[in-house]
Amino acid sequence: MISSRPYLIRAIYEWIVDNDLTPYLLVNAEAPNVTIPEQYIQDGRIILNVSPQAVRDLDLSNDWVMFNARFGGVSMEVSVPPPAVLAVYAKENGRGMVFSDDDEVLDDGTGTEPPDDNPPEPPTPPGKGRPSLRVVK
């Protein structure tokens, strides 16, 4: 399965906008392929206002979060791969979603740990043998 992160970003963004709040993205500025205004990075992260009033041409695709915005009066195209998005939330109340590193897709492309062919046996309580059934009349 592909990562669910782009779908969740879109859903939470839409939910925030539908509630007339301001959607913010918290982005890992040190992630590969991130194009952001470097002068606003703090502690390796940047917070981006992605409200319809603040950005133009917002594209929340499965591969990229892209938009045009003005930073210090200078227009810039911003592009962020979804794995670099650490959170999407409303400015006014902080409601939204924070993503963990566990949400990342693994090298095999499954997004989860590969299934164990031999799952461990459940522990047997001490002093008890194998359960059995009997007919009660």
N, C-alpha and C positions, 0 to 999 in steps of 0.2 A: 504494500500500500504506500501511496505517497504521503507526504507530511500533511497533517491537518492544520498546521499553523497558518497558511495563507487563507484558508476558509474561515478560521476563527478570527483572524485580523479583520476580514471583510465584515463578518457578522457583528462583531463588537463595535466596529466603526459605524456601521449602519444604525445599530441600536442607540449609540451615543448621539448621533446626528438626529435621529427620529425623536429623541427626547430634548431637543434644542440645547444640547450641551456642546462643549468644545472638545473634540477628540485630540489627544496627544499620543505620540509614539515615543517610547524610550528605546533608543537604538544603541547597539554596541558599535561604537565608532571605530574600533580596532578590528572588526570583522573584515574578511576579504571582500573586495568588490563594492565597498560602500563609497558612494560619492556624496559628500555632505560638506557644508561650510566648516572648515577646520577651526576657525577662530572661535567657534561656539562650543567646542568640545570641552567637557569637564570630567575628569577622572575616567577617561576612556569611553564616555557616554555622551549622548546628546538627546535633548528633548525637542521634538518637532511638533508644532501646531499644524495639524492636517485638516483643519476645518474648511468647509467649502469657501468661506470668506477669506481664508489665509493662503490658499493654494489654487493653482490652475492646472487643468489637465491631469487630475489625480487618476492614477491607474493602479488598482490593487489586484494584480494578476497573481497567478500561482508562482511565477518566477521572480517578480519584482514589485516593489512599492516605488512608484515613480510619480513625480510631480514637479511643477515649476513654482518657485516662491521667491520672494524678495528678502534678502538678508542685508541689513544696513543699507537699504536702498538699491542694492545690486541684485538683479535677477539671476537666478541660478537653477539649473536642473538638478534635482536630487534623485538619487536612485539607491535603493536599499534592498538586498535580497531578504526574503522573509526570515531565514534563520538568524539574521542580525537584529530583528525586532525582539526586544526583551519584554515589552509590555505595550498594551494599548488601553488607554483609560480616559475618563472624563476629567478635565481640569477642575471643574467646579466641586466635585464630590469624591474624586479618586476611584470611582467604580469602574471596573473593567476587568482585564485579565493580564496576569503576569505569566510569562512562559519560563519554563525551566530548561536546562540543558538536556533533560531526559526526553524532551519533545523532538529532539533532532532525529533525522533519519540516519540509520546506521549504514555502514559501507555496503551491506548487501541489499540496501534499498527497501527493506521491509518496514523500518520504523519501530520494530520491536525486537526483542531478543529472539533468536531462533529457538523453535521448540526443542525441548529435550526429548530424545527418542526413548529414554529410559527414565521416566519420572520416579522420584524416590517413593518408596513404600511409606504409607502413613505409619506412625509409631503405634505399636500395640500396647495397650495399657498393661501394666505389670499384673501378673496373676490371672489373666484372662486369656482364654484360648480363642479360637476362631468362632465367630458368632454363628448361631444356628437358629432355625425356625422350627416351631412345633405347632401342631394343630390343637386348638383349644375348642372344646364343645360346650 
